[in-house]
Amino acid sequence: MRMIEENKNIILQKKYKTNALVLLFIFEFLALSLSMIYNIENISNKDFYAYLSILILTMASSVLVKKITKTDNILLLIVNMLFAIGVAIIYRLNPAIGQRQLIFYIIGIFVFFITYFILKSKRNWDKHILFYFLISIFLFIATLIFGFASGGAKNWINIGPFSLQPSEFIKIPFVFFVASYYTNYNKFRKMAFGKYYLNIGIYVFILMFFIQRELGTAIIFFATMILAQFVYERDRKLILLNIIFIVLGSILAYFLFSHIKVRVETWIDPWSVIDDKGYQITQSLFALASGGLFGTGIGLGRPDYIPVAESDFIFPAICEEYGIFMGIAVVLLFLILVYRAIKISLQQEDKFFSILAFCIGSLFALQTFIILGGVLKLIPLTGVTLPFISAGGSSMIAGFILLACLQFSGQKMENGDNDEKEKQKQKKQR
């Protein structure tokens, strides 16, 4: 009876995933077709090829990931759904940016599989904590030397015709750094000041972000560390101390940086400066209100009134033309993604990859909360992107690398489950 029930569950899971894939294709086909029709006068052959490429690549990658990685394809399926929602509205706003987003997606998928196989080919990832710290510092220093300011923060580097945001890629060694520390926690506690190594490392990161004025990512890093400490840290006083520091740091940033002060003031009362500093957030609120439950329809709203609607403020643009229900769907997709990360963390037997999965899930959750809270006027704006949806190559590629790490953690989890089942079978045979 038990085997019959397990077979039924497997069949149902396959059916649900097939249905999800079909729905993804239908949504992409309709949304991208409407976006192309809206921009029909500006559409070229390249746009048509990009349209076909998006349909083919998202379907193919969702199917192939299970065969290539031998694991569940639900993580990539969720991300492909998020990408489909984002790229459709980006094409409606600006076909040229939509083409670039497709290129970043292709690179992201390629890097996803490369990262997975690199993780699979190497061992002892928890033994290189100093390397993770140093590579992060190298990226910080490169940004300070070669970077240029945008939106008040010095966080971009030009490499030929492309612009790179190193702070997005620092997230990768950062989560490895935290996971390595808590995997070797007992060893570090025996060293002089060893229990402060993680805090010292993160404080150095935060200092670098302060110098760059990149406070949105600094908050994500600090909050991820606090969540990791809440779960894995034995000294509970460190958590309280870090919370006090983040409050004091936020107050200090308000008085030190003019663009932070402007964001706080426009958060408190954007209507008094609606024609100037508060224009962006008020247009965001108008877009959210005018969309209603089902949206105005693609091309029938005015999300182009919102500055940088294809990037930081893409969520209001989605809600205006697709409706509040689509906005809720986006939030639910992120919730499922984070839930899967926490599930992998709880069921993973390898301590390093368990902590890594938790940190990646926390990072995705915090970044999503911060940007959605900003555009909904729940918290001051920070200028971070909505993962896998907002236009931007650095965010897209770094997100796929983190997703590959999460996918690999699931691989090891499933191997552990299979080993346990094999042991139980051997016991029954004896």
N, C-alpha and C positions, 0 to 999 in steps of 0.2 A: 504493500500500500504506500509506504514511504517513497519508494522509487517512482511509483506512478504519479504521486503528487509533485515530486521534483521534476519529472518530465513535463508535467502540465505547466509548472511555473516557468520552465525554460521556454516552452512553446509560447506562452503568454508574453514573456519578455521579448522574444523575437518579433512577435506580432506588434507589440507596442513600439519597438524601435523602427520597424518597417513603416508603421503608420506615421511616426514622427518624421521619417525621411521623406515620405510622400507629401506631408504637410509643408515641410521645408521647401521642397521643389515647387509646390503650388504657389506658396507665398512669394518666393523669389521670382518665379515666372510672371506673376501678376504685378508685383510691385515694381520690378525692373522694367517691365513692358510699359507700364503707365509713366514711369520716369522718362523713358526714351521717347514716348509719344509727346510728353509735355515739352521736351527739348528737341523736338523733331527738326527744327530749323538749324540747330547747331550740332546735330548728330553726324558723325563721320563713320567711315568703315571701321576705324579703330574702335569706336564706341560699340559698334555692333559685335565685333569680335570679342571685345571685353565682356559684353553681355552674355555671349555664349560661354566664354571661359569661366565666368562666375558660376553659371548653372552647372557646368561639367565638373569643375574643380571641387565645389562644395559637396556635390553628390559623391564623386569618386573618393575624396579624402575621408568622408564619413564611413564609406564601405571598406576602403583599404586599410584603415588604421587598425581594425580588429584582426585582419589577416597578417599584417606586417608586424604588429606589436604583440599579437596573441592576447590582447586584453580587451576589456569592455570599451566600446566606442562612444559611450554616452558623453564623456567629457568633450571630445571634439565635436560631437553633434550639437551640444549646447552652444559651443563657441561659434560654430558655423551658423547657427540660428541668429546669434547676436550680430555676427558680421553681416548677414543678409539684411537684417533690419537697418543697420547703419549704412551699408553701401547703397541701398535703395534711396534713402533720403539724401545722401551725399550726391548721388547722380542727379537727383531732382534739383539740388541747389547749384551744383557746378560739375558738369560732366568731366572737365579736365582733372579735378581733384578726385573724382570717381575712378578715373583711369589709374591715377597714382595709387589709390587705395588698393586696387586690384593687384598692382605690382608688389605692394607691401604684403598683401595676403599670400601671394605666391612665394615670396621670400620667407614669410612666416611659416608656411606649411613645410617648405624645404628644411628650414632650420629646426622645426619641430621634430622631424624624423632623424635629422643628424644628431640633435641633442639626445634623443632617446637612445640611439645606438652608442653614443659616447658614454652615456651613463651605464649602459649594459656592458660595455667592453672594459671598464675600469672598476676597481674596488677600492675600499678604504677611503671613501669620500669624506669621512669624518676626521681624517688625520691631517688635513691641510688648512687649519683655521687661520694660520698666519698668512698663507697665500690669499685667502678670501679677503682678509683685511687689507693686504698690500695692493691687490688689484683694484679694490674700491678706492683707496687713497690715490692710486695712479690716475684713475678716471676723474677724480675730483681735481687733482692738480692740472691735468690736461684741460679741463674746463676753465679753470682759473687763468691759465696761460693763453689758450687759443680761443676761448669762448667769447660770445658777444651777448649783450642783454636783449631780452624780448619780454614785454609785459612786466617790466620792473625787476626781472630776475636774470642773472647772467648764467644761463644754463643751456646754451646752444653752441655747437661747433660746426663750421663749414668744412665739408670734405668734398672738394670738387663742386659739382652742381647740387649736391645734397646737403641738407642740414641734419645734424645728429644731436639728440638730447641724451648725454651720458647718464643723467640722473635716472633715466628709465632702465638702463642696463646695470646700474649699481644695485638695483633691487635683487638681481640674481646672486652675486656674491654675498649680499647682505643676508638673505635667507639661509644660504649655506653656512655663513658665519655663525648665526644664531643656533642652527641645528647642530653644528660641530661643537659649539660650546656646551650645550646641554647634553649631548651624547657623552662627552668626556667630563661631565660636571663633577663627579667624585674626584677625579684626578686633579682638576683645577682647584678645588676647595682645599686640597692639601698643600698647595703652593702659597707662598707669601702674597697676600692681596689677590689670590686667585679668584675669589668669589666676586671680585669687582672687574674682572677682565671684560666681560660682556658690556657692562655699563661704561667703562672707559672707552671701549671701541665705538659704541653707539654715540657717546658724547662727542667724540672726534668727528663722526659723520655729521652730527647735528651742527657742530661748529662750522664745518665746511659748507653746509647748506645755508647757514646764516651769512657767511661771507658771500655766497652766490645770491643771497636773497630768495632762495628757492624754499619757501617755508611750507608749501603744500606737501611736498614730498617728505620734508623733515617731520611733519606731523604723522604721516603714514608710517615712517620708520620707527618713530618713538612709540606710537600706539601699538605697532606690531610687537615691539620688544616687551611692552607692558603686558600684552595678552599672553605672550610666551612665558613671561615670568609668573603670571597668575596661575598657569598650568604646571610649570616645571620648577619654579624657584622655591627653595625651602625657606630662605630668609625673607619673610613677608614684609619686613621693614623696608627693604629695597624698593618694593612696589609703591609703598606710600611715599617714599623719598622721591621716586621718579615722577609720581603724579604731581607732587609739589613743584618739582623742577619744570615740568611742562607748563604748569599754570604761570609760574614766574617768567619762563621763557616767552610765553605768549604775550604777557604784559610788556616785557622788554621790547619785543618785536614791534608792538603797537607804537611805542614811542621812538624807536630807532628808524623805522622804515616808513616813508610817506605813503607808498602804495598799499601797505597793510592798513594804515590809518584810514585811507580812502575807502578800502573794502569794508571795513567795520562801519564807517559812517553811512555808506550806501546800504549796508545791511539793515541798520537801525531805521533809517528813513530815506529810502530811495526816491520817494515822491517829491521831496523838496528840491531835488536836483535832477528831475526827470529829463531835462533837456541836455544834461551834461554827464556827470558822473553816474547818475542812476539810470541812464538810458538803457543800458544793456539788461540789467536785472528786471526793470519794469516791462520791457518788451518781452522778456522771457515769461513773466507772469501773465501778460496779455495773451501770449500764444497758448499757454496752458489753459487759460479760461475759455478762449475762443474755440478750441478744438472739441470740447464736449466729450461725450462718452465714445463716440464712433469716429470723430475727426471730421475735418472739412473735405478730405479726399486729396490725393496727390495732385499738386498743382493748383489747388483751390484755396490754399491758405497763403499766408505771407510770412513764412519763417525767415525769408531773406531780410526782413526788417531787423532781425536779431544779429548783432555783430558776432563774428566767428561762430555762426550757427552750425557749421560742419564739424566743429571741434569741441570746445568747452561746453557749448550750449546746444548740443545735438539732441539732448533729451526733450527740451521744450518743442523743438522742431518736429520730433517724432510724435509727441502728444497732440500737436496742433493738427497735423494732416492725417495721422493714423488713429488718434483718439486716446482717451485716458485708458481704455482697456489695453491698448498696445503698450502704454507706459507701464501698466501693472504687469503685463506679460514680460517686459524687460526685467523688472524687479524680480519676478518669480524665477526667470532663467538664471539670474545671478544668485538667487537663494539656493537653487538646485546645485549650481556649480560649487558654492561654498559648502553646502551639505555633503556633496560627494567628497570634497577635500577632507572634511572632518571625519567622515565615515572611513576613508582610507587611513587617516591618522590613527583612529581608534582600533582598526583591525590589523594594522601593519605590525609585524613582529620585529622587524629591524628598527631599532630605536632611532637611528639617524633619519631614515626616510619617513618614519612616523612624525617626528618633529618637523621635518622639512615640509610635509604635506600640510600640517597644521599652520605653519608660518605662511605658506603660499595661499591657503584658504583665507587666513586672516588679512593678508595683504590685499587680495582681491575684494574682500568684504569692506575693508576700510576705505580703499580708493573709490569704490562705488558709492559708499555712504557719503563721503566728503563731497564728491562732485554733484550727486543728486541733492544733497542737503543744501549746497550752494545755489543751484539753479532754482530750487523750490523756496529759497529765502528762509531756510531753517537755520543755517549757519552762514558766516561770511564766506564769500567766494575765495577759492584757493588756486584756481587755474590748472588743476590736474585734469586728465582725460578720462573718459568713460571707457574702460577696457574693452577692446575688440569692436567697439562701435564708433568711437570718435575717429576723425581723420588724423593720421599721423603714423609715420613709419617706425619711429623708435618705440612708441608704445605698443604697436602691433607686434613687432618682432620680439621685443622683450617679453610680451605677454605669451607668445607661443613657446618661448624657451621655458618659461615657468610652467606652462601647461604640460610640456614634455616631461618635466621633472615630476609633476603630479601624476601623469600617465605612467611613468616608470615606477613610482611608488605603488600604484595600483597593481602593476605587474608583479612586484615582489609580494604584495599582499595576497594575490591570488595563488602564487606559488606556495606561500605559507599555508593557505587553506588546503591546497591539494596535498601537501605533505602530511597535514594533520589527518585528512581523510584516509590517506594511504596507511598511516599508523593504526587508525581505528580498524581498517580492514584486516591488517595483519594480526591485531589482537583477537578479532573474531575468529580468524582461521585457527589460531592457537587454541 
